[in-house]
Amino acid sequence: MAVVIATRDRRERLLGTLERLRAVPERPEVVVVDNASRDSGAAWVAERAPWARVVALPRNLGAGARTVGARMVDRPYVAFCDDDSWWAPGALRRAADLMDAHPAVGVLAARVLVGTNRREDALCARMARGPLPPEPGVPGVPVLGFLACGAIVRRSAFLSVGGFEHRLGIGGEEELLAMDMAEAGWRLAYVPEVVAHHDPAPRADDGGRRRRQARNALWCAWLRRPLARAAAITGRAAVAALRDPSARAGIADAVRGGGWVARRRRVVGPRVEASLRALERTTAI
């Protein structure tokens, strides 16, 4: 098992994450991919954690840094961390055992506990009660989404679909990868017995992140959904954006950047689309 961490401008928090990862019994190979930090983070961390491999990128690739890191390792499974998240002791071993036993699984989504009070992330609660029916060869709950800071991928499957799309940056980048993995025939499973921790720093209302999420949701819809569904998602987003300036800016960004979307559009098949619609019906309840 290898652990890949994408980071930018948070070297102190990253060092804390590396110390926690070094303490887990699995002692995984760790690769840090620095997204062109402005705080000399790559050199600073490499000096203090020489047991981790640190790579400095010349520009910020956002989630694409995880793909860079996955290409650099030669392990069957890659666990992702952010610079403020880490894996519980024994979680990586359990995940590897499950993926060994279930070769159809391309993504294993862990239960993510947030902060010092270990509150379960809201997305994990939604995944746990997801509407997709159980499948033979899939442990836990079948899903069509995940949190990147608590996900383990089968490296060969992940790279075969291109990994994370760097144009999406950070914020909703998991959606496109989940669709592409499922369309390629891989299964995604939420397994709550595999645990990751996330301790994000307190921050003010993040309009920039909401802007990216709004943009990315539209890009993902037009990249992979049938025309009627993509149009419906766009209309719903436009209504919601009336109350949120950041979302309105995200829609404008999506329109301005639509050229590459048109070139890369590839609609998912009926099986994946049916699963997406089932998830959307559940979310709307």
C-alpha positions, 0 to 999 in steps of 0.5 A: 500500500502507498499513500499519496498526499496532495498539498499546497501552502500548509506545511505545518499541518502536512508535517503533523499528518506525516508523523501520524502516518509514520506511526501506523503499523502498516508503515506505508510508502508515502509520496507527497506531491506539492502543488507549487506551494508558496511557502517553500513547503516541499523543501521544508517538509523533505528536510523534516520527514526524510522517510517520505518522498516529496515531489514539487510541481511547477504549477498547481494541478489541484486534485491532479497532483494525486494522479501524479503521485499514483504514477510514481508508486508501484503498489497495487493500492493507493490511499489518498490523504489531504495534508489535514487527513490521515488513516487510522491504525490498521485501516490500510491493512483492512482495506488491502485485505478487502480489495484482495478478496474483492477484485471487482472493487476499484474504489474503497471509500472509508468512514471519515471522522472529522475533528477532535470530537470524531464527528462522522462526515455527513457524506459518509452518513448518506453513503451508508444509507445509499439506495443502490442494491447490494452486489455480489463481490462488493463489500459494504455498501455500493456507492457512486461517490466518495471523499478523496481524503478517505479513499483507496483506489486500485492503482491500475484501475485508477490510472486506466481511466486517467485519474483525477482531472486536473482542471477540476481543482479541489472541490467536487473532483470525485464525481467525474472519477466515480462515474468513469470508474463505474463506466469502466466496470469497476465497483465503488464500495463504502466500508465503514469499518475502514476509518480515516480522520480529517481535521480541517483548520477553521476557516471563514465561509469559503466562497472560492470552494463553493464557486469551484463546486458549482462549476465542477458540478456543471462540467461533470453533468455536461461531460457524462450525463445525457443532454436532457439530464445535463440541462435539468441539472443546469436549470436547477443550479441556476435557480439555486445560484440566485441566492448565492453569488459564489455559485453564480460565479461558478456557473459563469466559470463553467460557461467560459471553460466549456470548450474542453468539456465539449471536446471530452464529452462521453455519455455514461451508459444506461447502468451508470445513469440509472444508478445516478438517477437513483442517487439523485432521487434519494438526495431530493427526498 
